[in-house]
Amino acid sequence: MPDPSSLVIADLFAEGEELDQLVGALDAEEWARPTPAPGWTVAHQIAHLEWTDRAALLALTDADGFARQAAEALGKPDTFVDEGAGAGAALPPAELLARWRAGRAELDAALTKAPAGERFPWYGPPMKAASMASARLMETWAHGQDVADALGAVRVPTARLRHVARIGVRARDYAYAVRGLPAPEGEFRVELTSPDGTELWAYGPPEAAQRVTGPALDFCLLVTQRAHRADLAVTASGAEADRWLDIAQAFAGPAGEGRERRGA
């Protein structure tokens, strides 16, 4: 059986390559095109990914160096993400693209070499290499969606969304905590139809009273806050499950504002 760590690392690499194909031939005007994230252009989106890939690489290879960087970043929690993206977006597009590509390659090598059982520091709890790869894939896919929306491109969803969906399910209690709300007791049942329609991705006990169902793509758009709930075919059965869908987030940090409803 293939090593699960190697599978998610390979999926992260593939996700980056797919986004690279979308932005690799853009001209300067297209790099400056605004995305659905207020104040962020296509360049900001790629710059953010480049910055966070470098942070992950530092966490894997230099724990002390990462601790210093994390302390500096967390000292300005409301601005460090925008500052990092802005600094990268100010670079010439060719330089930004080259830096992002180099960082992805270095991160792939570091993840591949990382001992499977070792935990590495991060802005939240320490993570194993496989979990870090999953988190990077989720961010790459989500910010890639912003880029695709800005360019009017339609991406074909893949089975790599399984990683995004799993994070979204596992982050349920975090979505409550970040809003100062008590988490519900017990697990929910989540049943998602795979992008190709051939599988059911199921999480939680089958007998759970609180249930969420729908296409995996729509669920992933919901938990990464890349689409408004009203525009997605994700449904809830039970009051707590319904409440969760209003606040769900797969990403760390403050609760996002999400996206406006189409046509609103």
N, C-alpha and C positions, 0 to 999 in steps of 0.2 A: 504493500500500500504506500502511495506517495506520502512524504512528510508534509503535514498540514502547513508547517511554517514555509516550506519551499513553495507550496501552491499559492499562498497569499502574497508572498514576495514576487512571484512570477506575475500574478494578477495586478499588483501595483505597478510593475514595470509596463505591462500591457496598457494599463489605464493612462499612464503618462505618455506612452507612444501614440495612443489614439488622440489625445489632446494636442500633442506635438504636430500631428498631421493637420489639425485644424488651424493652428496658428503659425506654422513654420513658413508659410509663403505670404503672410500678410504684409501689406505696405504700411507706411507710417500712419496714414490716415486711419486705417483699420485698427491699428494698435491703440489709437487714441479714441476709439469709439466707446461711448458710455455703455455700461452694463446695468442690469437691474439693481445692483448694489449702489446706493446713492454715493456719488462722488468717485466711484471706481470705474476706471476704463478697463479695456482688455489688458492693457499693460499692468495695471494694478493687480488684476487677478493672477497673472503669471508671476509677478513680483512677489506676491504673498506666498504662492506655492514655493518659489525659490527660497524665500526667507525661512519658511517652516521646514522645508527639506534640509536646509543647512543646520537648523536647530536640532532636528532629529539626528543628523549625522554627528553633531557635536555630542549629543547625549550618548550615542553609541560608542564614541571613541575617546571622549575627554570629559569625564563626569565633573571634574572640578571646573573646567572651562564652561560647561553647560550651567553649573550652579551659579557662576558669576553672571552669565548672560540672563538666566532666569530671574535672578534677584534684580537686575537692572530693568528687565521688562516688567516684572510684577510691581516695581516701584511706580510705574505709570500705567496702571491697568486700563485706563480709558483711552489711551493714545498710542500705545506701542504697536498695535496691529496696523493702524493707519499709517504710522510713521514708517514702519518697515516696508509697507506696500508703496508708499509714496516715494521713498528713496530709490527703490528698484524701478518704479515706473518712470523716474526721471532719466534713467539711462537710455542711450540709443537702443532701439529695438533689437538690433543684431547682437549687441552686447548682452542685453537682458536674456535673450533667447539662448545664447551660448552659455551663460552662467547657469540658467535653469537646466539645460541639458547636462552640463558637467556635474551639477549637484545631484541630479537624478541618478546618474551613473555611479557616483561615489556612494550614495545612499544604498543603492542596490547591492553594491559589493559589501558594504558594512553590514547590512541586514543578513546577507547570505553567510557571512563569516561569524555572526554573533552566536554564542552558545545558546541553545534552545531554552534552557532553564533559567538563564540569567535575566534579572530585571534591571531595566535602565531608567534613569531619572527622566521625569517629564514635568510639565507644569501642574499636573494633577498627581495621582498616585503613580509610582514606578510601573513600567510596563515591560513585558517580554517582547522580543523582536517581532513575533507574529502579530501581537496586538498593536505594536507601533506601525507595522506595515498596513494593518487593517485601517488604522486611523488615518494614515497618509492616503490610502486609497479613497476613503470616504471624502476627505477634503479635496483630493484631486478631481474626483467625480463631481462634487458639488460646485466647486469653482469652475470646472469645465462646463457645467450647465449654464453658469452665468455667461461664459464666453460664447457658448453656442447660441444662447438667446440674443446676445448682442449682435452676433453675425447673421442671425436668421437661419442658422443651421439646425438640422434635425438629426440627432444622434440615435443610432440603433442600440437599444438597451441590451446588455449582455448578462450572462450568469455571474459576472463580477459583482452585480448588485447584491448578491447574497451577503457579502461582507458589510455593505452599508445597512442592509436590513437588520442584520444581527446586532450591529452597534445601536441602531435605533431602538430595538427591543430592550437591550441591556441597559440603555440609558434612561429608561422610563422613570426611575426614582429620582435621577438627577434633574430631570425636567421639573419635577415638583420642588426639589430642594432649592434650585436656583431661583425659584419664585417665592421661597419662604413658605411653601405649602407642605402639609404632611403627605407622605406617600401612601397610597392605598395598601391594605393588607392583602397578601396573596398575589400569585402571578396571574396575568391575563393570558388568554389563548389568542395567538396571532397566527392567522393562516393567509399566506400570500401566494398568488399564482406567479410562477416564474415567468421571465420575459418571453420565453418561447412557448409558453402555455402547456408544457409537458410535465411540470412538477408542481407540487404543493410544498412550499417552505413553511413548516409549522414550528411554533415556539410555544412553550408553556403547556400546562396540563390540558388534555382534551376535555375534561369535565368542568373547566373553569367557567363561571357564570359570566364574567366580563370577557367580551370577545371583540376582535378586530379582524376584518377580512378585506381583501381587495387585491388588485394587481401589485406586484412587487415594485414596479417602477413608480406607481403613484405613492406607495408608502414611503419610498426613499425620497421622493420629491417633498413629501410632507415633513419627514423628520429632519431633513436638511433645510427646511423652510425655503425651498425653491419654487413653491407654488402654493396658492391659497387652498385651504381645505375644501372650499366649496367647488373648486375646479377639478377635484380629484375623486376617483371612484373608490375611496376607502370608507368603509362603514363600520360603525360600532354598535354593539349590543350590550347594553348596561350603562348606567349613569356614569360610573367611574371611567369606563373605557371611552365614553363619549367626551368626558372632560379631558382625558389624556390627549386625545387627538387635537384638541384646541391648543395644547401647550407643548406637544412633543418636540424634542430636539435631540439630534445625534451628536452635536458638537459641544465642546467644553466652552465655558465662559458665560457671560450674561445672556439672558433670554433675548433672542433677536426679535425684530419687528416683523419679520416674515415678508411675504409678498402680497400685494393688493389683488383682489379678485379680478379676473379678466373682465375688461369692459367697465370696471368700477370708475 
